[in-house]
Amino acid sequence: MTMSNTGGRRRPPTIHDVAREAGVSRGTVSRVLNGGHYVSPAAQEAVNAAIRKTGYVVNRHARSLITGRSDSVGFLLTEPQERFFEDPNFNVLLRGCTQALAAHDIPLLLMIAGTEDERRRITRYITAGHVDGVLLVSSHSGDPVAEQLREAGVPLVACGKPIGLGSKVSYVAADDRDGARDMVRHLLSLGRRRVGTVTGPLDTPGGVERLAGYREVLAEAGVPYDDNLVVSGDYSRASGEAGAERLLDQAPDVDAVFVASDLMAQGVLTALHRAGRRVPEDVAVGGFDDSPAAVAASPELTTIRQPWDRISNEMVRVLLAQIGGEDPAAVILPTELVRRASA
C-alpha cells in the first residue's frame, strides 16, 4: 500500500506506482496488464515484480470499459443442481479449471442450467457479454446451448465432443472409446464371458463412445453381443443400482459388468450385494473415471482413470486461445486402466 498526502491514510497503489517501481512507462505496465503484447521479457518480469511488491490490484470494472471484456469465464453445467453435488467429477473439474484460470488472474463463475428456463436465462446472460467465454460441461444431444453460444460468437470449449456439432465447437475429452476397450479387455482376460454394461446417457458423447468401445472388444473377441446384457443409466448412483437389478433379471448368468461411471458402479455394487452376488468372485465390476467414488466403494473399484488435471488445464488453455482470436481446436487425452479389488 502507498501512503497518501492526507492524514497518513493508506491508499491503494496505482498503475503509476507500479511503473515507478518497475522503472518503465505507464504504457508498458498497461500492455503487460492486457496480455503482454510488444513487451520484452525483462520489462514484463520487472512489471510483475513491481505488482507483487506494491500489492497493485487491477480495477476490473475500469478495464472492462476500455477493453470490452469482462475478464471472467463461465463454467456452465447443463444438469440439474442435485447432480452437481452428487457427482464428484463435476467438483474435480470445477476445482481444476478454477486453479488454471487463477494463474491468469481470471475468476470463474459457476452456472447451473438443468431446465429449459434456466438454460434460456443463462444463455441470455452469457450472450449479453457478462463473461468472455464458457467452459461447457455435460452437453446432451438436442441441447441447444452449445449451438446458440457458437452462433452468438461466444468463445466456447466443451468437456467431451458435443454430439452433432463436429469441428464447429472446441472440445477437450478423454479417449472414452479406448478406455472402454481397455476395461472390457481386462474383464475378458479374467475369464469372464457374460460381460454386461451399464451405459451412460446415450445422448452424451461419453455414453455413446463407451458403449461403442464395449461392443468393439466383444466383436474382436468373438463374444456375441446380447441386448439383455446392456442397460442404460444417467451417471447417478441410483441409476447404477437400478441398472444392475435389470441386468440380474434379464441375464442372471452375468459374470462381469462394465459400468460407465464410478458413481453408477457404487450403485451396481449395492444391488449385487443385496442379491447375494460376491464381487469379484461371482461378478467382476469395472468402473470409469477414477473419481473419489472409486476408492470410497467396497470393494475398491478397478476403473479407467480420466486425466482430470490435464482435461481442466487444456480446457482453459484452449478457451483463452479462442478468446484471443484463435480457431476452434480439439484435444483428446489418453486414459489409464487402474486395477483394484473389484475386478
C-alpha positions as CSV (number, residue, x, y, z in Angstrom):
1,M,0.0,0.0,0.0
2,T,1.0,3.6,-0.6
3,M,0.8,6.5,1.8
4,S,-1.4,9.4,0.7
5,N,-0.7,13.0,1.4
6,T,-3.7,13.4,3.7
7,G,-3.8,12.3,7.3
8,G,-1.3,9.4,6.8
9,R,-4.1,7.2,5.4
10,R,-3.1,4.4,3.0
11,R,-4.4,4.5,-0.5
12,P,-4.5,1.6,-2.9
13,P,-1.4,1.5,-5.2
14,T,-2.0,2.8,-8.8
15,I,-0.6,1.9,-12.2
16,H,1.7,4.9,-11.8
17,D,3.2,3.4,-8.6
18,V,3.8,0.1,-10.5
19,A,5.5,2.0,-13.4
20,R,7.8,3.9,-11.0
21,E,8.7,0.8,-9.1
22,A,9.5,-1.2,-12.3
23,G,11.3,1.7,-13.9
24,V,9.1,1.6,-17.0
25,S,6.5,3.8,-18.6
26,R,2.8,3.6,-17.6
27,G,2.1,2.4,-21.2
28,T,4.4,-0.6,-20.7
29,V,2.5,-1.5,-17.5
30,S,-0.8,-1.2,-19.3
31,R,0.4,-3.5,-22.1
32,V,1.5,-6.1,-19.5
33,L,-1.8,-6.0,-17.8
34,N,-3.6,-6.5,-21.2
35,G,-1.7,-9.6,-22.3
36,G,2.0,-8.6,-22.5
37,H,2.0,-7.9,-26.3
38,Y,5.0,-6.0,-27.6
39,V,6.7,-6.1,-24.2
40,S,10.2,-7.5,-23.7
41,P,10.6,-10.4,-21.2
42,A,12.8,-8.3,-19.0
43,A,10.2,-5.5,-18.8
44,Q,7.4,-7.9,-18.2
45,E,9.3,-9.5,-15.3
46,A,10.0,-6.1,-13.9
47,V,6.3,-5.1,-14.0
48,N,5.2,-8.4,-12.5
49,A,7.7,-8.0,-9.7
50,A,6.5,-4.4,-9.1
51,I,2.9,-5.6,-9.0
52,R,3.8,-8.1,-6.3
53,K,5.8,-5.6,-4.3
54,T,3.3,-2.8,-4.4
55,G,0.2,-5.0,-4.0
56,Y,-1.4,-3.5,-7.0
57,V,-4.8,-4.9,-8.0
58,V,-6.4,-4.4,-11.4
59,N,-9.6,-2.4,-11.4
60,R,-11.6,-4.9,-13.5
61,H,-14.5,-2.6,-14.0
62,A,-12.4,0.2,-15.4
63,R,-10.5,-2.2,-17.6
64,S,-13.7,-3.8,-18.9
65,L,-15.0,-0.4,-20.0
66,I,-11.8,0.1,-22.1
67,T,-11.3,-3.5,-23.5
68,G,-15.0,-4.5,-23.8
69,R,-14.2,-7.7,-21.9
70,S,-15.5,-8.9,-18.6
71,D,-12.2,-10.6,-17.6
72,S,-14.2,-13.6,-16.3
73,V,-15.2,-17.0,-17.6
74,G,-18.3,-19.1,-17.1
75,F,-18.4,-22.8,-16.0
76,L,-21.7,-24.0,-17.4
77,L,-23.2,-27.3,-16.2
78,T,-26.3,-28.3,-18.1
79,E,-27.5,-30.7,-15.5
80,P,-30.0,-30.5,-12.5
81,Q,-28.5,-28.9,-9.4
82,E,-28.5,-32.1,-7.4
83,R,-26.2,-33.7,-9.9
84,F,-23.5,-31.1,-9.2
85,F,-23.5,-32.1,-5.5
86,E,-23.8,-35.9,-6.1
87,D,-21.3,-36.5,-8.9
88,P,-17.7,-35.9,-7.7
89,N,-16.4,-35.4,-11.3
90,F,-18.0,-32.0,-11.6
91,N,-16.3,-30.8,-8.5
92,V,-12.9,-32.1,-9.6
93,L,-13.3,-30.4,-12.9
94,L,-14.5,-27.2,-11.4
95,R,-11.6,-27.1,-9.0
96,G,-9.1,-27.7,-11.8
97,C,-10.5,-25.1,-14.1
98,T,-10.6,-22.5,-11.2
99,Q,-6.9,-23.2,-10.4
100,A,-5.9,-23.0,-14.1
101,L,-7.7,-19.6,-14.5
102,A,-6.3,-18.3,-11.3
103,A,-2.8,-18.4,-12.8
104,H,-4.1,-15.8,-15.3
105,D,-5.9,-13.8,-12.6
106,I,-9.3,-14.7,-14.1
107,P,-12.3,-15.5,-11.9
108,L,-14.6,-18.4,-12.8
109,L,-18.4,-18.1,-12.5
110,L,-20.4,-21.3,-11.8
111,M,-23.6,-21.5,-13.8
112,I,-26.1,-24.4,-13.5
113,A,-28.8,-24.8,-16.1
114,G,-30.7,-28.0,-15.6
115,T,-34.1,-26.9,-17.0
116,E,-35.2,-25.2,-20.2
117,D,-36.0,-22.0,-18.4
118,E,-32.6,-21.9,-16.7
119,R,-30.8,-22.6,-20.0
120,R,-32.7,-19.8,-21.7
121,R,-32.0,-17.4,-18.9
122,I,-28.3,-18.2,-18.6
123,T,-27.8,-18.2,-22.4
124,R,-29.2,-14.7,-22.4
125,Y,-26.8,-13.6,-19.6
126,I,-23.8,-15.1,-21.4
127,T,-24.6,-13.5,-24.8
128,A,-25.0,-10.1,-23.1
129,G,-21.3,-10.1,-22.6
130,H,-21.1,-10.8,-18.8
131,V,-18.3,-13.5,-19.4
132,D,-15.6,-13.6,-22.1
133,G,-16.1,-17.3,-22.7
134,V,-17.6,-20.5,-21.5
135,L,-16.4,-23.9,-20.3
136,L,-19.4,-26.2,-21.1
137,V,-19.8,-29.4,-19.1
138,S,-22.2,-32.3,-19.7
139,S,-23.7,-31.4,-23.1
140,H,-26.6,-33.6,-24.3
141,S,-27.6,-34.0,-28.0
142,G,-30.6,-31.9,-28.7
143,D,-29.5,-29.3,-26.1
144,P,-29.4,-26.0,-28.0
145,V,-27.0,-24.2,-25.6
146,A,-23.7,-25.0,-27.4
147,E,-25.1,-24.1,-30.8
148,Q,-26.7,-20.9,-29.6
149,L,-23.5,-19.7,-27.9
150,R,-21.5,-20.6,-31.0
151,E,-23.9,-18.7,-33.3
152,A,-23.6,-15.7,-30.9
153,G,-19.8,-15.7,-31.3
154,V,-19.1,-16.7,-27.7
155,P,-15.8,-18.5,-27.2
156,L,-16.7,-22.0,-26.0
157,V,-14.9,-25.2,-25.0
158,A,-16.9,-28.3,-24.2
159,C,-15.8,-31.1,-21.9
160,G,-16.3,-34.1,-24.3
161,K,-17.2,-33.8,-28.0
162,P,-20.6,-32.2,-28.4
163,I,-22.8,-34.6,-30.4
164,G,-23.8,-33.2,-33.8
165,L,-21.5,-30.1,-33.8
166,G,-18.4,-31.8,-35.2
167,S,-15.5,-29.4,-35.6
168,K,-17.6,-26.3,-35.1
169,V,-17.0,-26.2,-31.3
170,S,-13.7,-26.6,-29.4
171,Y,-13.6,-29.6,-27.0
172,V,-11.3,-31.5,-24.7
173,A,-12.1,-35.1,-24.0
174,A,-10.6,-38.3,-22.6
175,D,-10.5,-41.1,-25.1
176,D,-13.7,-42.7,-23.9
177,R,-13.8,-45.4,-26.5
178,D,-10.3,-46.5,-25.9
179,G,-10.8,-46.5,-22.2
180,A,-13.9,-48.7,-22.5
181,R,-11.9,-51.1,-24.7
182,D,-9.2,-51.4,-22.1
183,M,-11.7,-52.2,-19.4
184,V,-13.7,-54.8,-21.4
185,R,-10.4,-56.5,-22.5
186,H,-9.4,-56.6,-18.8
187,L,-12.7,-58.2,-17.8
188,L,-12.4,-60.8,-20.6
189,S,-8.8,-61.5,-19.6
190,L,-10.1,-62.7,-16.2
191,G,-12.0,-65.4,-18.0
192,R,-15.4,-63.7,-17.8
193,R,-17.7,-64.3,-20.8
194,R,-21.0,-62.9,-19.8
195,V,-19.9,-59.2,-19.6
196,G,-22.7,-56.8,-19.2
197,T,-22.6,-53.0,-19.2
198,V,-24.5,-50.1,-17.6
199,T,-24.0,-47.3,-20.1
200,G,-24.0,-43.6,-19.6
201,P,-26.8,-41.5,-21.2
202,L,-26.8,-42.2,-24.9
203,D,-27.4,-38.6,-25.7
204,T,-24.0,-37.7,-24.4
205,P,-20.6,-38.3,-26.1
206,G,-19.2,-40.3,-23.2
207,G,-22.3,-42.6,-23.1
208,V,-22.0,-43.2,-26.9
209,E,-18.3,-43.7,-27.0
210,R,-18.0,-46.0,-24.0
211,L,-20.8,-48.3,-25.4
212,A,-19.0,-48.3,-28.8
213,G,-15.8,-49.5,-27.1
214,Y,-17.6,-52.2,-25.2
215,R,-19.2,-53.5,-28.5
216,E,-15.9,-53.4,-30.4
217,V,-14.0,-55.5,-27.9
218,L,-16.8,-58.1,-27.7
219,A,-16.6,-58.4,-31.5
220,E,-12.9,-58.7,-31.7
221,A,-13.0,-61.4,-29.0
222,G,-15.7,-63.3,-30.8
223,V,-18.2,-62.9,-28.0
224,P,-21.8,-62.4,-29.3
225,Y,-23.5,-59.1,-28.5
226,D,-26.5,-59.6,-26.3
227,D,-29.1,-56.9,-25.8
228,N,-30.0,-58.4,-22.4
229,L,-26.5,-57.6,-21.1
230,V,-26.9,-53.8,-21.9
231,V,-28.9,-51.4,-19.8
232,S,-28.7,-47.6,-19.7
233,G,-28.1,-45.2,-16.8
234,D,-27.7,-41.5,-16.3
235,Y,-24.4,-41.5,-14.3
236,S,-26.2,-41.3,-11.0
237,R,-25.7,-43.9,-8.2
238,A,-29.4,-44.7,-8.3
239,S,-29.4,-45.5,-12.0
240,G,-26.5,-47.8,-11.5
241,E,-28.4,-49.7,-8.8
242,A,-31.5,-49.9,-10.9
243,G,-29.4,-51.0,-13.9
244,A,-27.8,-53.8,-12.1
245,E,-31.2,-55.1,-10.9
246,R,-32.3,-55.1,-14.6
247,L,-29.2,-56.9,-15.6
248,L,-29.7,-59.6,-13.0
249,D,-33.3,-60.1,-14.1
250,Q,-32.5,-60.2,-17.8
251,A,-29.2,-62.1,-17.6
252,P,-28.9,-64.0,-14.3
253,D,-25.6,-65.6,-15.6
254,V,-23.8,-62.2,-15.9
255,D,-20.3,-62.6,-14.5
256,A,-18.9,-59.1,-15.1
257,V,-20.2,-55.6,-15.5
258,F,-18.5,-52.6,-17.2
259,V,-20.1,-49.5,-15.6
260,A,-19.7,-46.2,-17.5
261,S,-19.0,-44.2,-14.3
262,D,-17.7,-44.9,-10.8
263,L,-20.7,-43.4,-9.2
264,M,-23.0,-45.7,-11.0
265,A,-20.7,-48.6,-10.2
266,Q,-21.3,-47.9,-6.5
267,G,-25.0,-48.5,-7.1
268,V,-24.2,-51.7,-9.0
269,L,-22.2,-52.9,-6.0
270,T,-25.1,-52.2,-3.8
271,A,-27.5,-54.2,-6.0
272,L,-25.1,-57.1,-6.3
273,H,-24.6,-57.3,-2.6
274,R,-28.3,-57.3,-2.0
275,A,-28.7,-60.1,-4.5
276,G,-26.1,-62.2,-2.7
277,R,-23.5,-61.9,-5.5
278,R,-19.9,-61.6,-4.4
279,V,-17.6,-59.1,-6.0
280,P,-15.3,-60.1,-7.7
281,E,-15.8,-63.8,-7.1
282,D,-19.2,-64.1,-8.7
283,V,-19.3,-60.8,-10.7
284,A,-16.3,-58.6,-11.5
285,V,-17.1,-54.9,-11.7
286,G,-15.2,-52.2,-13.6
287,G,-15.9,-48.5,-13.5
288,F,-14.9,-45.4,-15.4
289,D,-13.4,-42.0,-14.2
290,D,-11.2,-42.9,-11.2
291,S,-13.1,-40.4,-9.2
292,P,-13.2,-40.3,-5.3
293,A,-16.2,-42.7,-5.6
294,A,-13.8,-45.4,-6.8
295,V,-11.8,-45.6,-3.6
296,A,-14.9,-45.0,-1.5
297,A,-16.5,-48.1,-2.9
298,S,-16.4,-51.5,-1.2
299,P,-14.5,-53.3,-2.6
300,E,-12.5,-50.5,-4.2
301,L,-13.1,-50.2,-7.9
302,T,-11.0,-51.3,-10.8
303,T,-11.6,-48.4,-13.1
304,I,-10.5,-46.2,-16.0
305,R,-8.6,-43.1,-15.0
306,Q,-9.6,-39.9,-16.7
307,P,-6.7,-37.3,-16.5
308,W,-8.9,-34.6,-14.8
309,D,-6.0,-32.2,-14.2
310,R,-4.9,-32.3,-17.8
311,I,-8.5,-32.0,-19.0
312,S,-9.2,-28.9,-16.9
313,N,-5.8,-27.3,-17.9
314,E,-6.4,-28.0,-21.6
315,M,-10.0,-26.6,-21.5
316,V,-8.7,-23.4,-20.0
317,R,-5.8,-23.2,-22.4
318,V,-8.0,-23.7,-25.5
319,L,-10.6,-21.3,-24.3
320,L,-8.1,-18.5,-23.6
321,A,-6.6,-19.1,-27.0
322,Q,-10.0,-18.8,-28.6
323,I,-10.8,-15.6,-26.6
324,G,-7.5,-14.3,-28.0
325,G,-8.7,-14.9,-31.6
326,E,-7.6,-18.5,-32.4
327,D,-9.8,-21.0,-34.2
328,P,-11.6,-23.9,-32.5
329,A,-9.5,-26.8,-31.5
330,A,-10.0,-30.4,-30.3
331,V,-7.9,-32.2,-27.7
332,I,-8.2,-35.9,-26.9
333,L,-6.3,-37.3,-24.0
334,P,-5.4,-40.9,-23.1
335,T,-6.9,-42.8,-20.3
336,E,-5.4,-45.5,-18.0
337,L,-6.6,-48.8,-16.5
338,V,-6.3,-48.7,-12.7
339,R,-6.6,-52.2,-11.1
340,R,-8.1,-52.5,-7.7
341,A,-10.1,-55.2,-5.8
342,S,-13.4,-55.3,-7.8
343,A,-12.0,-56.9,-10.9
